[in-house]
Amino acid sequence: MVWQPALANSVNNVRISHSEEKTRVVLDLSTQTNFAVSRLTGPDRVVIDLDNSKLNASLDGLGEHSPLLRRVRTSTPTAPAHLRLVIDMAHSASHKAFRLGPSDSAPHRLVLDLVPTGRNPVQGASAKPGRKVVIALDAGHGGKDPGSIGPSGTYEKNVVLPITKRLKTLLDAHPGFDTQMVRSGDYFVSLDDRSAKARQAKSDLLVSIHADAFSTPQPRGASVWVLSLRRANSEMGRWLERDDRLSELRGIGEVISQTSQDDPHLQRTFLDLARENSMMESQALAGNMLKELGKVTRLHKSRPQSASLAVLKSPDFPSLLVETGFISNPSEEKLLRSSSHQEKLANALASAIIDHFSRNPPRDSWLAQRQTHKVKAGESLSRIASRYKISVQALKQANQLSSDNIKVGQELVIPKL
């Protein structure tokens, strides 16, 4: 008898979702395993190799309805106990793969995002000039609701608003972003209205800024929260019960209205894909935020936390709640009142948001269309402008530069004229 090593992992399901920006392939895994993703040409293929794995799911029909893919199949693995999946592409695409750990009832997952690279855009993608990425910024509490109160009497609502305003200033200074404040002053906004305002603004992301509190003064540190799967499912059910409201959903609402108005099962499928995409993006961005926040403040939780929070309930766009620190801790209460610390927190959040959307831009956005140039030694603005056949003034305006001074290694956006 030939001894074979036990298979540590099985691929129990393969799912494909499609949006204007990208096609997402999700593998549901029984456990975490090592993997490698590579791209082959002639013809275009993307290959996924998984260590010590077996396929326990059907691949029949996968990719048939995606304009970017032809099919998903298996191929000869690199070792007997390994698994090789091959995605035959209809058009060339760049790829990015990442793991997601278990969350509520969701298993380990391997996520592969495929973004078209040539002039063969995904059907439905806009050919209009790139739009700005819209970020809805929500300063928690306000008006009659002070939020938590620190030991020296500091109101949560009064520290999160200046942090949120600083974050708005930083994002608005970037040419690829536009921000919408859910509240810009000391007034009350209901929890339902907060996500509704973000949807009305056609936001790509909702970030709610808060300060934590506990019954004792010891706990301290920042954390980032995403919606729990249980709450996401219940919210999805509420939307499906109200067909007259389905068209309000950002992006997916139009698809539902046009293709599945009389088919509740198809409606649920579309909404489920939108919800999962939003939750995955929330998880990825929350991890980036924690990494940046950890550089400027103590972390209470080093990984994204999930909870049934009303402000995060939207199934159609990513939503995050950031606890900037414990206002109930005397040291952190003092920090949260500090203008310099507020600036550090805003800078950390802005860096995470800009980095995330720069690497994962909506396909119809300016960020997806932009060209950049990294400054080398001996280069000047005039020389760079001449190289790209644009004016120095246009180059300065695109990069929000007030002078001609540039640094080696600095990345400049090259505007399309």
C-alpha positions in Angstrom: 0.0 0.0 0.0 1.3 3.5 -0.9 1.1 5.9 2.0 -0.5 9.3 1.2 -0.3 12.3 3.5 -3.6 13.4 5.0 -5.3 16.3 3.2 -5.3 19.1 5.7 -7.7 21.4 3.7 -10.7 21.0 1.4 -12.2 23.6 -0.9 -15.9 23.3 0.0 -17.3 26.0 -2.3 -16.2 28.3 -5.1 -18.2 31.5 -5.6 -17.9 34.3 -8.3 -19.3 37.8 -8.0 -19.0 40.5 -10.6 -19.1 44.3 -10.3 -18.2 47.2 -12.6 -14.7 47.4 -11.0 -13.7 43.7 -10.8 -14.6 40.1 -10.7 -14.1 38.4 -7.3 -13.5 34.6 -6.9 -14.0 33.3 -3.3 -12.8 29.8 -2.2 -14.4 28.6 1.0 -11.8 26.5 2.8 -12.0 24.1 5.7 -8.8 25.5 7.2 -6.0 28.0 6.4 -3.4 26.7 3.9 -0.5 28.0 1.9 -1.3 29.1 -1.6 0.3 30.7 -4.6 -1.3 32.6 -7.5 0.3 33.2 -10.9 -0.7 34.5 -14.3 0.0 32.7 -17.5 -0.4 34.0 -21.1 -1.1 32.5 -24.5 -4.0 32.0 -23.6 -4.6 34.2 -20.5 -5.0 32.1 -17.3 -4.8 32.7 -13.6 -3.5 29.7 -11.6 -4.2 29.0 -7.9 -2.0 26.4 -6.2 -3.1 25.2 -2.7 -0.9 23.1 -0.5 -2.3 19.8 0.9 -5.8 20.4 -0.4 -8.6 18.6 -2.2 -11.6 19.9 -4.2 -15.0 19.2 -2.6 -17.1 21.5 -4.7 -18.5 21.6 -8.3 -16.9 23.9 -10.9 -19.6 23.3 -13.4 -20.8 26.6 -15.1 -18.5 28.8 -13.1 -17.5 31.9 -15.1 -20.1 31.4 -17.8 -22.0 34.6 -16.9 -18.9 36.7 -16.2 -17.7 38.8 -19.1 -14.1 38.5 -17.7 -13.9 34.7 -17.3 -14.5 31.7 -19.5 -14.4 28.9 -17.0 -12.8 27.5 -13.8 -11.2 24.0 -14.0 -8.6 21.8 -12.3 -5.2 20.9 -13.7 -2.2 18.8 -12.8 -0.9 20.0 -9.4 2.7 20.7 -8.4 2.6 17.8 -5.9 0.3 14.8 -5.5 -1.4 16.1 -2.4 -1.8 19.6 -3.7 -4.7 21.2 -5.7 -4.4 23.4 -8.8 -7.3 25.5 -10.0 -7.1 27.3 -13.4 -9.2 30.2 -14.3 -9.4 30.6 -18.1 -9.8 34.3 -18.9 -11.9 35.9 -21.6 -9.7 39.1 -21.2 -6.4 39.8 -19.5 -6.6 41.0 -15.9 -4.4 41.9 -13.0 -4.9 39.9 -9.8 -4.7 40.3 -6.1 -5.2 37.5 -3.6 -5.7 37.5 0.2 -6.9 35.4 3.0 -9.8 36.0 5.3 -10.2 34.1 8.6 -13.4 32.8 10.1 -16.0 35.4 10.9 -19.2 34.4 12.7 -20.4 31.4 10.6 -18.2 32.2 7.6 -15.2 29.8 7.1 -11.6 30.4 6.1 -11.6 32.0 2.7 -9.2 32.7 -0.1 -10.2 35.8 -2.1 -9.0 36.5 -5.6 -9.8 39.9 -7.2 -9.4 40.2 -11.0 -9.3 43.6 -12.5 -9.3 44.1 -16.4 -6.0 45.5 -17.6 -6.5 46.0 -21.4 -9.1 47.9 -23.4 -11.6 45.1 -22.9 -13.6 46.5 -19.9 -16.1 44.5 -18.0 -19.5 45.0 -19.4 -21.3 47.9 -17.9 -18.2 49.7 -16.9 -18.4 53.4 -17.4 -16.5 55.1 -20.2 -17.0 58.5 -18.6 -14.1 60.5 -17.1 -13.1 59.1 -13.8 -15.1 60.1 -10.8 -13.8 60.8 -7.3 -14.1 58.1 -4.6 -16.8 59.3 -2.2 -16.2 58.8 1.6 -19.0 59.4 4.1 -17.5 60.6 7.4 -19.7 60.2 10.5 -18.7 61.9 13.7 -20.6 59.8 16.4 -23.3 61.2 18.6 -24.0 64.9 18.6 -26.6 67.4 19.9 -28.8 65.9 22.7 -26.6 62.7 22.6 -23.2 63.5 24.1 -21.9 60.0 23.9 -19.6 58.7 26.6 -18.2 61.2 29.2 -14.6 61.2 30.4 -13.6 61.4 34.1 -12.9 65.2 33.7 -16.2 65.8 31.9 -15.1 65.5 28.3 -17.9 64.7 25.9 -17.3 62.1 23.3 -19.2 64.1 20.7 -16.8 67.0 21.2 -13.6 65.1 20.5 -14.8 62.9 17.5 -16.0 65.9 15.5 -12.6 67.6 15.2 -11.0 64.3 14.4 -13.5 63.7 11.6 -13.1 67.3 10.3 -9.3 66.8 10.2 -9.8 63.5 8.3 -12.1 65.3 5.8 -9.4 68.0 5.2 -6.8 65.4 4.5 -8.9 63.3 2.1 -10.2 66.4 0.3 -6.6 67.5 -0.3 -6.1 64.3 -2.4 -7.4 64.7 -6.0 -9.0 61.3 -6.0 -11.4 61.8 -3.1 -14.5 63.6 -2.1 -15.9 63.5 1.4 -19.4 64.0 2.8 -19.9 64.8 6.5 -22.9 63.0 8.1 -22.9 65.7 10.7 -20.7 68.8 10.5 -21.8 70.5 13.8 -23.2 69.8 17.2 -26.6 68.3 16.3 -28.3 65.0 16.6 -28.6 62.5 13.7 -30.4 59.2 14.1 -28.6 55.9 13.5 -30.8 55.1 10.5 -30.2 58.6 9.0 -26.4 58.2 9.2 -26.3 55.2 6.8 -29.1 56.7 4.7 -27.1 60.0 4.2 -24.1 57.9 3.1 -26.2 56.1 0.6 -27.8 59.3 -0.7 -24.3 60.6 -1.3 -23.5 57.4 -3.3 -20.6 56.7 -0.9 -18.0 54.1 -1.5 -17.3 53.9 2.2 -18.8 55.0 5.5 -16.4 55.6 8.4 -18.0 56.3 11.8 -15.6 57.9 14.4 -16.2 57.3 18.1 -14.4 57.1 21.4 -14.7 54.0 23.6 -15.6 53.8 27.3 -15.7 51.3 30.1 -17.0 51.1 33.7 -13.4 51.1 35.0 -10.6 53.5 34.0 -8.0 50.8 33.0 -8.9 49.8 29.4 -7.3 51.9 26.7 -6.4 51.8 23.0 -8.1 52.1 19.6 -10.1 49.4 17.8 -11.9 49.1 14.4 -15.3 47.4 14.1 -17.1 45.8 11.2 -20.6 44.4 10.9 -21.3 40.9 12.2 -22.5 38.4 9.7 -25.7 37.8 11.7 -26.7 41.4 11.6 -25.8 41.6 7.9 -28.1 38.7 7.2 -31.0 40.2 9.2 -30.6 43.6 7.4 -30.5 41.9 4.0 -33.8 40.2 5.0 -35.4 43.6 5.8 -34.4 45.0 2.4 -35.9 42.0 0.6 -39.2 42.3 2.5 -39.5 45.9 1.1 -39.2 45.4 -2.7 -40.1 49.1 -3.1 -36.9 50.1 -1.4 -34.5 47.7 -3.2 -33.8 50.3 -6.0 -32.3 52.6 -3.3 -29.3 50.3 -2.8 -26.1 51.7 -4.1 -25.0 50.1 -7.4 -26.7 46.8 -6.9 -30.1 48.4 -6.7 -30.2 49.2 -10.4 -29.1 45.7 -11.3 -31.9 44.2 -9.1 -34.5 46.6 -10.6 -33.5 45.8 -14.2 -32.9 42.0 -14.0 -34.7 40.4 -11.1 -37.6 42.6 -10.1 -40.0 39.6 -10.1 -37.6 36.9 -9.0 -37.1 36.9 -5.2 -34.4 34.2 -5.4 -32.4 36.2 -7.9 -32.8 39.3 -5.8 -31.5 37.5 -2.8 -28.5 36.2 -4.8 -27.6 39.8 -6.0 -28.0 41.2 -2.5 -26.0 38.4 -0.9 -23.1 39.0 -3.3 -23.2 42.8 -2.6 -23.3 42.1 1.2 -20.3 39.7 1.0 -18.3 42.0 -1.1 -18.9 44.9 1.3 -18.0 42.8 4.3 -14.8 41.5 2.7 -13.8 45.1 1.8 -14.6 46.3 5.3 -12.4 43.6 6.8 -9.5 44.4 4.5 -9.7 48.1 5.2 -10.2 47.6 8.9 -6.9 45.7 9.0 -5.1 48.6 7.2 -6.6 51.1 9.6 -5.3 49.2 12.6 -1.9 48.9 11.1 -1.7 52.7 10.6 -3.4 53.5 14.0 -0.8 51.2 15.7 1.9 53.6 14.6 0.4 56.6 16.5 -1.5 55.2 19.4 -2.0 52.1 21.5 -4.4 49.4 20.1 -7.0 47.9 22.3 -7.7 45.1 19.7 -5.1 44.3 17.1 -7.6 42.7 14.7 -10.9 43.9 13.3 -13.8 43.3 15.6 -17.4 42.4 14.5 -20.6 43.5 16.2 -24.3 44.2 15.5 -24.0 47.9 15.2 -26.8 49.9 13.5 -24.5 52.4 11.8 -22.7 49.6 10.0 -25.9 47.9 8.7 -25.8 48.8 5.0 -25.4 45.7 2.8 -24.4 47.6 -0.3 -21.2 49.5 0.7 -18.4 49.0 3.2 -18.9 50.5 6.6 -16.4 50.8 9.6 -16.6 52.1 13.1 -13.4 53.4 14.6 -13.0 53.7 18.3 -10.1 56.2 18.6 -9.4 55.4 22.3 -11.0 55.1 25.7 -12.4 58.4 26.9 -13.0 56.7 30.2 -9.2 56.3 30.7 -7.8 59.6 32.1 -4.6 59.4 30.0 -6.5 58.8 26.8 -9.1 61.4 27.6 -6.3 63.9 27.8 -4.9 62.6 24.5 -8.2 62.7 22.7 -8.6 66.4 23.7 -5.1 67.1 22.3 -5.1 68.8 18.9 -1.8 67.1 18.0 -3.1 63.6 18.8 -6.3 64.3 16.9 -4.1 65.2 13.9 -2.1 61.9 14.3 -5.3 59.8 14.4 -6.7 61.6 11.3 -3.5 61.2 9.4 -3.4 57.4 10.2 -7.0 56.9 9.0 -6.4 59.0 5.9 -3.3 57.0 5.0 -5.2 53.7 5.4 -8.1 54.9 3.2 -6.0 56.5 0.5 -3.8 53.4 0.3 -6.7 51.0 0.2 -8.5 52.8 -2.6 -5.3 53.5 -4.5 -4.7 49.7 -4.6 -8.4 48.8 -5.1 -10.0 51.7 -7.0 -13.5 51.5 -8.3 -13.2 50.9 -12.0 -15.1 54.1 -13.0 -13.0 56.3 -10.7 -10.2 58.7 -11.5 -7.9 56.6 -9.3 -8.3 53.7 -11.6 -7.4 55.8 -14.6 -4.5 57.9 -13.3 -0.9 57.7 -14.3 1.9 58.3 -11.7 5.6 59.2 -11.8 8.1 58.5 -9.0 10.6 61.4 -8.8 14.2 60.4 -9.5 17.5 62.2 -8.5 18.1 65.2 -10.7 14.5 65.6 -11.9 12.6 68.8 -11.7 8.9 69.7 -12.1 9.6 71.3 -15.5 11.5 68.3 -16.8 8.7 65.9 -15.7 6.1 68.2 -17.2 8.0 68.3 -20.5 8.3 64.5 -20.5 4.5 64.0 -20.3 3.8 67.0 -22.5 1.8 68.9 -19.9 2.3 72.3 -18.2 4.0 72.8 -14.9 0.9 74.5 -13.6 -1.3 71.4 -14.5 1.2 69.2 -12.8 1.2 71.3 -9.6 -2.6 71.6 -9.6 -3.1 67.8 -9.9 -0.8 67.2 -6.9 -1.9 70.1 -4.7 1.6 71.6 -4.8 2.1 75.2 -3.6 5.7 75.4 -4.9 8.1 73.8 -7.4 9.9 71.8 -4.7 9.7 68.0 -5.0 11.6 65.2 -3.3 13.3 62.1 -4.6 10.9 59.1 -4.3 7.9 61.4 -4.2 5.0 60.0 -6.3 3.4 62.5 -8.6 0.0 62.1 -10.3 0.2 62.9 -14.1 -3.1 64.5 -15.1 -4.8 63.4 -18.3 -5.4 66.4 -20.6 
